[in-house]
Structure formats: structure tokens, C-alpha cells
Amino acid sequence: MNEFWTLSSVIALLAGVTFLTRALPFMVLGRVADHPLLEHLGRFLPPIVMVLLVIYSFKHDVAFSLNFLPELGCLLLVTVLHLAFRQALISIVGGTAMYMLLVQMGVG
Amino acid sequence: MTLSPLNALVLRTSLPVMFGYLPLGAAFGVLFSELGYHWLYATAMGLFIYAGAGQFLAVGLLANQATLAEMAVATLLLNSRHIFYGLSLISRMPNRGWRRLYQIFGLTDETYSLITATPLPANIDPGQFQLRITAVNQLYWIIGCTLGAWLGSQLEFSTAGIAFVLPALFMVLTIEQYKHLRDIRPFIAALTIGLGTLLLISREQMLLIAILLSLSALMMQYAARRPRKEPDA
């Protein structure tokens, strides 16, 4: 029952936040959205957040040591695949398959 | 069974999205099943949240036992990239009432691009087309999430390491951002702030602190370069 309430509140919260971000442009008028500060943030915040999310995914592993080499290598593979084919699915599946292989062989 | 011209067009147009949403939704489902929760919760997330990157992030946040506040801020910022392009759709959405609300709810990257990029023949009602495209796309996504979560709970083979789909997805989004922006500075700044926060300030609160630091840096940069033009008249 505890699990039910935890997950229900998480789902309700994320559903609300996601809907809010999709509805925002329809609620505010063009004038507010045209504000140069919002434009500045809208331009530079998304790329920053993406990089932070990549780092966040490894928050327990990041260190200046050889142990982090498999993660770095697979991220590089994702990058190369994506630059070559620009198909999100190929890049994600390729990098993940390689990482799973390394982990299950005991390298990761 | 014969399809009406409208439904035939909807199915044909949405086919590429089906090939994207079924496997990506299934990847989410398998990842979600790693958390050990019932597969129905994955279905509920596809039904009520319906956001690709957002749902993947939710798995990471749940696995890291993030607080609700952290989840809300992280999701809000992840989705902030959407806030701006909805503006171009306002005048192109003929639907009103619940249809309009549902369409706004279901405005994913892929639905947005189908709605804006498909030329419609004269005998097709744009409102009906947009509504059905939105619904069919969400249906693909829900089926993918459910199948993945259900399969993940049945699978015998080892899924160790599958959580890598998360950083892989964010890496892909990072590259897409770069292709769009063509400016390396924010990426270097984010790398510096992110790693600095992680190694020097806090591992547990990394995301929130790094985002707040980045936001302050952007605001200061904006204030500094903004031309002063007060006493004009």
C-alpha cells in the first residue's frame, strides 16, 4: 500500500509538471514569451540541463580513475553512432548493448 | 474492414512514430521493471505523464530515491526545451474544449512534427486529424511501455547494465542540442559546473545545486551584456 501511494504521488506530480510545461506557451501571451531574458534562458538552459543529466546519471561512479573508463568509452560510442547515423534508437541501443556486454563480462 | 480516408491518412502518417515509440517505450518499460514495481505503474506513466525523456529521468530519480521537490525541478527543467516551440502552434489548433486540452497534453516532439509537417488534402478536417494523430501516437507509447515492463518482469536473461540507456538518451539529446545551437560554450560551462559540484560540493544534491548555479550564471551573463537604454526619450 505504501508503494501504491509513493508511486501514485510521483506519477501525479510528474504528470502535472509535464502538462504545465506543455500548456505554458498556450497560457502566457506572446509578449511575455518574447522577453529577452526568457529567450536567453530558453536558448542556453536546455543544453546545460542535458549535459548535467548525463553527469547526474553517473553521480555514484564519476571519479578520476580507470574504473570509469567503460562508461566513458560507451558514451563515446553513443556519440560516434549518433554523429554517423543520427538515429536516436541506433545510438542508444548500440551504446547500451556494449555497456551491458562489458558489465556482464566483469569489466564495468 | 475499410478505413475512412481520415483514418487511413492518420495510420500512414503515424507509422514512423510507431516504429520509434514501440521500442523506445519498451526500453523504458524494461528499465522500469528493474525497480521491482508492478508493470501496471509503467502503463500508468505512459497514460498520465506521456513523456519520453521525462519518464526515463523518473526511473533514474526513483532509483536514486530523489525527493519530490528534486523530481519536480528536474522534470520542469528537462521539459523547458518544449516551452518555446508550442507558441507556433497556437493559431494552428482549431480544436476547443477537452479536445484542445488533450492535444496540449499529448504534444510530444514527434506529434508536434507530424502536425506541423503533414500537408492535408481538402477533404480532411484538420482538427480531427490532429486529435487522432495525438491519440494514436500515445497509444503506441502506452503499448510499448506496458510490453517492456511486462517482459522485463518475465525475462530470464541478465539485464545488468541496462540502466545505461539513460545516459545514452541524454547524450543523444545533448548532441541534438549542439547541432541546433552550434555554440560550444554552454556545454563546457555545464561540464565544469556539473563535475565541480559533484566532486567538490555534494554528490547527493548534485542536480539541484548544479542547475541553480547554471541558472545564476546565465542570469548574471544576461545582466552584464544587456545594453543600457533607460533615458531614451
Interface residues (C-beta under 8 A of the other chain):
Chain A: E3 L7 S9 V10 I11 A12 L13 L14 A15 V17 T18 F19 L20 T21 R22 A23 L24 P25 F26 G30 A33 P36 L37 H40 L41 G42 R43 F44 L45 P46 P47 I48 V49 M50 V51 L52 L53 V54 I55 Y56 S57 F58 K59 H60 V62 E71 C74 L75 V78 T79 H82 L83 A88 L89 S91 I92 V93 G95 T96 Y99 M100 L101 L102 V103 Q104 G108
Chain B: G20 P23 L24 A27 Y37 Y41 A44 M45 F48 I49 Y50 A51 G54 Q55 L57 A58 G60 L62 N64 L68 M71 A72 A74 T75 L76 L77 L78 N79 S80 R81 H82 I83 F84 Y85 G86 L87 L89 I90 I104 F105 L107 S158 T159 A160 G161 I162 A163 F164 V165 L166 P167 A168 L169 F170 M171 V172 L173 T174 I175 Q177 Y178 L181 P186 F187 A189 A190 L191 I193 G194 L195 L198 L199 R203 E204 M206 L207 A210 I211 S214 L215 L218 M219 Q221 Y222 R226
